[in-house]
Amino acid sequence: MNKYFLSEEQQAFHAEVRRFADDRIAPRADAIDEAGEFPTEIFAELAELGYLGAPYPEEWGGAGADAVMVALLLEEISRASGSVGSSLNAHISLASAVIYHHGSEAQKRKYLTQLTSGQVLGGFGLTEPTGGSDAAACRTRARRDGRHYRIDGAKCFNTNGTVNGLFVITARTSDEPGSRGVSAFIVERDTPGLDVGPADRKMGVHASPTATLYFEDMPVPAENMIGEEGNGFRQFAATLDWGRVNVAALALGIGQAALAAAIDYAKERRQFGQPIGAFQGIQWPLAEAATELEAARLLVLNAARMYDAGMPIKLESSMAKFHAAEAALRAAGAAVEIFGGYGYMRGYPVERYYRDAKMYQIGEGTSQIQRLVIARELLGRLS
């Protein structure tokens, strides 16, 4: 039964991705997490399958997948490995999206085709060491110098930072207050004045490297500005509306993996002469997790379908991201408790799921920021 009302094309795509995730990613997930190494071989396979350009038209080297298919892709990849899902999402939902939606035809021809083919991986530089949730308080500066802009500053928490070949970043090009003076630029990795710091040591998603980018008098050609001066923050904000649907799908995948592991364990583990799944104390958290994750999936699919229909999704994407992140962490926490002492041990996957799930309460807008966005959309700006 097709309970999610997917088209035949969407169902076939989902089945293809699920097989790939189970066969090629899941068996390696623990090893790449333990080693903390970016899975280059997996990404080469993702490129061959067209997944690195999944959402973009064929004319730009993409696969032409709709938003529902992209959400299904990210859920299944994340279910197999939170690290692979996080790195894939940063590439297709962030850097590539800004260039596709706001870049010139020349920029798409030169850069987007490199991204969709997997020739390079893309990164998204928005957050600064002093910025956090106040992303409009951009301190990285870009000053015009003839045919170039010269950029000074830093961007932190850049997913895939140590392996990216291309970055889309924001920098302040005027002294106008808030977001109005912020512009977006495409930066190639070998640009003089760009220094990529070492991979951050993180709680989870160990095989998805993040790093700080440092800019010192970095020359960027003026034609690498995306759109017009002062439009960078609006471009990134629009990108994040769709991106939050995809982040919600990532969280959902981890939560689903945790729930499946807990169900299997509850059936196999025996105490007091019967499977622990026979006890109400085990049944209730499983029931709660399953219900919350099902609600998250419906929120994700609804927001994706609205996006495909050209409808605004600021409210729906924030709801999906907020609920999926919270549901995934609760599901992973319940799984750790159901596994008991083993759940706290390295080598059991639920420990990894818990560490990975925590990121989605923070990344691409914290749960607190999602509450704020939702409330503002419901009430309108009161001031």
Buried (B, 14 or more C-beta within 10 A) or exposed (E): EEEEEBEEEBEEBBEBBBEBBEEBBBEBBBEBBEEBBBBEEBBEBBBEBBBBBBBBBEEBBBBBBBBBBBBBBBBBBBBBBBBBBBBBBBBBBBBBBBBBEBBBEEBBEBBBBBBBBBBBBBBBBBBBEEBBEEBBBBEBBBBEEEEBBBBBBBBBBBBBBBBBBBBBBBBBBBEEEEBBBBBBBBBBBEBEBBEBBEBBEBEBBBBBBBBBBBBEEBBBBEEBBBBEBBBBBBBBBBBBBBBBBBBBBBBBBBBBBBBBBBBEBBEEBEEEEEBBBBEEEBEEBBEBBBEBBBBBBEBBBBBBBBBEEEEEBBBBBBBBBBBBBBBBBBBBBBBBBBBEEBBEEEEBBBBBBBBBBBBBBBBBBBBEBBEBBBEBBEEEEEE
